[in-house]
Amino acid sequence: MSARVRVVAFARVADLVGREAELPIAAGARVRDAWECLVARAPALGALAASTRTARNGRVVDFDEPLADGDELALLPPVGGG
C-alpha cells in the first residue's frame, strides 16, 4: 500500500495544478519532494517556489518538513493588500 498526501492549492498555484490533487509519496518524503512532483506536472509552478508558503495539516511549514501518509499539504500564495 503506497502512502499518499492530499494537496490543496489556492489562487495562481491552483490555476496551474488544480484545486486539489492526491500525490503518492515515498517513505521519508518531505514537502520539497511533493513540490517537485507538482512542478514536473506543471513546470510554470517552479517560478512560484520562493513566494508560495506551505502548510502541513494546518500548520505553516518549510520545504524540509517531513510528510506522512494521509497528510494534507496546502499551497498558499502570497497575500497582498494593505
C-alpha positions as CSV (number, residue, x, y, z in Angstrom):
1,M,0.0,0.0,0.0
2,S,1.5,3.3,-1.0
3,A,1.5,6.5,1.1
4,R,-0.4,9.5,-0.2
5,V,-0.8,13.2,0.6
6,R,-3.8,15.4,-0.3
7,V,-2.7,18.7,-1.9
8,V,-4.9,21.7,-1.7
9,A,-3.9,24.7,-3.8
10,F,-5.1,28.3,-3.9
11,A,-5.0,31.2,-6.4
12,R,-2.3,31.1,-9.1
13,V,-1.0,27.7,-7.8
14,A,-4.5,26.2,-8.2
15,D,-4.6,27.7,-11.7
16,L,-1.5,25.6,-12.6
17,V,-2.1,22.3,-10.7
18,G,-5.8,22.3,-9.9
19,R,-7.6,23.0,-6.7
20,E,-7.0,19.5,-5.2
21,A,-4.7,16.6,-6.0
22,E,-3.6,13.4,-4.4
23,L,0.1,12.5,-4.7
24,P,1.9,9.3,-3.9
25,I,4.9,9.8,-1.5
26,A,7.8,7.6,-0.6
27,A,8.9,6.9,2.9
28,G,11.0,9.8,4.1
29,A,9.4,12.3,1.7
30,R,9.4,16.0,2.5
31,V,7.3,18.9,1.3
32,R,10.1,19.7,-1.3
33,D,9.5,16.2,-2.8
34,A,5.8,16.9,-3.2
35,W,6.5,20.3,-4.7
36,E,9.0,18.8,-7.2
37,C,6.4,16.2,-8.2
38,L,3.9,19.1,-8.9
39,V,6.5,21.1,-10.8
40,A,7.1,18.0,-13.1
41,R,3.3,18.2,-13.9
42,A,3.2,22.0,-14.3
43,P,6.7,23.4,-15.0
44,A,5.5,27.1,-14.6
45,L,4.9,26.3,-10.9
46,G,8.7,26.3,-10.4
47,A,8.8,30.0,-10.7
48,L,6.5,30.4,-7.7
49,A,8.6,28.4,-5.2
50,A,10.0,31.5,-3.4
51,S,6.6,33.1,-3.0
52,T,4.5,30.1,-2.1
53,R,4.0,29.1,1.6
54,T,3.2,25.6,2.5
55,A,1.1,24.2,5.4
56,R,1.0,20.6,6.6
57,N,-2.2,19.7,8.4
58,G,-3.0,23.4,9.0
59,R,0.4,24.4,10.3
60,V,2.8,26.6,8.2
61,V,6.0,24.7,7.4
62,D,9.0,24.9,5.2
63,F,10.1,22.7,2.3
64,D,12.2,20.5,4.6
65,E,9.1,19.4,6.7
66,P,8.6,15.6,6.5
67,L,5.3,14.2,5.1
68,A,3.4,11.2,6.3
69,D,0.6,9.1,4.8
70,G,-2.7,11.0,4.9
71,D,-1.3,14.4,5.4
72,E,-2.9,17.5,3.8
73,L,-0.5,19.8,2.2
74,A,-1.8,23.3,1.4
75,L,0.0,25.6,-1.1
76,L,-0.6,29.2,-0.2
77,P,0.1,32.1,-2.5
78,P,1.5,35.4,-1.1
79,V,-1.2,37.6,0.4
80,G,-1.4,41.1,-0.9
81,G,-3.3,44.1,0.3
82,G,-2.8,47.0,2.6
